[in-house]
Amino acid sequence: MIPTTEHYLTVGVLLFCIGVYGFLTRRHLITILMCMELMLNGINLLLVGFNKNWGTAATRLAFG
Protein backbone atom coordinates (compact mmCIF):
# COMPACT_ATOMS: atom_id res chain seq x y z
CA MET A 1 0.00 0.00 0.00
CA ILE A 2 1.41 3.36 -1.04
CA PRO A 3 0.74 6.20 1.44
CA THR A 4 -1.22 9.05 -0.07
CA THR A 5 -1.24 12.70 0.88
CA GLU A 6 -4.28 12.16 3.09
CA HIS A 7 -2.36 9.60 5.14
CA TYR A 8 0.46 12.05 5.80
CA LEU A 9 -1.96 14.83 6.69
CA THR A 10 -4.07 12.64 8.99
CA VAL A 11 -1.11 11.31 10.96
CA GLY A 12 0.48 14.78 11.15
CA VAL A 13 -2.69 16.38 12.50
CA LEU A 14 -3.15 13.56 15.03
CA LEU A 15 0.42 13.94 16.28
CA PHE A 16 -0.02 17.68 16.60
CA CYS A 17 -3.32 17.35 18.49
CA ILE A 18 -1.89 14.78 20.90
CA GLY A 19 1.04 17.13 21.53
CA VAL A 20 -1.24 20.11 22.19
CA TYR A 21 -3.38 18.07 24.57
CA GLY A 22 -0.35 16.87 26.49
CA PHE A 23 1.19 20.35 26.54
CA LEU A 24 -1.96 21.87 28.03
CA THR A 25 -2.70 19.15 30.59
CA ARG A 26 0.70 18.05 31.95
CA ARG A 27 2.75 19.72 34.66
CA HIS A 28 6.20 18.11 34.52
CA LEU A 29 8.79 19.90 32.43
CA ILE A 30 10.11 16.76 30.72
CA THR A 31 6.60 15.70 29.70
CA ILE A 32 5.86 19.18 28.36
CA LEU A 33 9.07 19.10 26.31
CA MET A 34 8.15 15.67 24.91
CA CYS A 35 4.72 17.01 23.92
CA MET A 36 6.36 19.96 22.19
CA GLU A 37 8.51 17.46 20.29
CA LEU A 38 5.34 15.62 19.22
CA MET A 39 3.90 18.88 17.91
CA LEU A 40 7.08 19.60 15.95
CA ASN A 41 7.10 16.08 14.48
CA GLY A 42 3.47 16.55 13.43
CA ILE A 43 4.34 19.81 11.69
CA ASN A 44 7.29 18.19 9.92
CA LEU A 45 5.06 15.39 8.69
CA LEU A 46 2.54 17.94 7.42
CA LEU A 47 5.30 19.69 5.50
CA VAL A 48 6.32 16.37 3.93
CA GLY A 49 2.70 15.72 2.95
CA PHE A 50 2.31 19.16 1.40
CA ASN A 51 5.55 18.75 -0.53
CA LYS A 52 4.39 15.36 -1.79
CA ASN A 53 1.12 16.91 -2.95
CA TRP A 54 2.37 20.08 -4.63
CA GLY A 55 5.92 19.03 -5.46
CA THR A 56 9.02 21.03 -6.00
CA ALA A 57 7.40 23.74 -8.12
CA ALA A 58 5.68 25.26 -5.10
CA THR A 59 8.88 24.90 -3.06
CA ARG A 60 10.87 26.76 -5.72
CA LEU A 61 8.17 29.42 -5.88
CA ALA A 62 8.14 29.89 -2.11
CA PHE A 63 11.89 29.85 -1.51
CA GLY A 64 13.30 30.81 -4.89
Summary of the structure (lengths in Angstrom):
residues: 64
radius of gyration: 14.4
end to end distance: 33.9
largest distance: 43.2
contacts: 172
relative contact order: 0.18
helix: 88%
strand: 0%
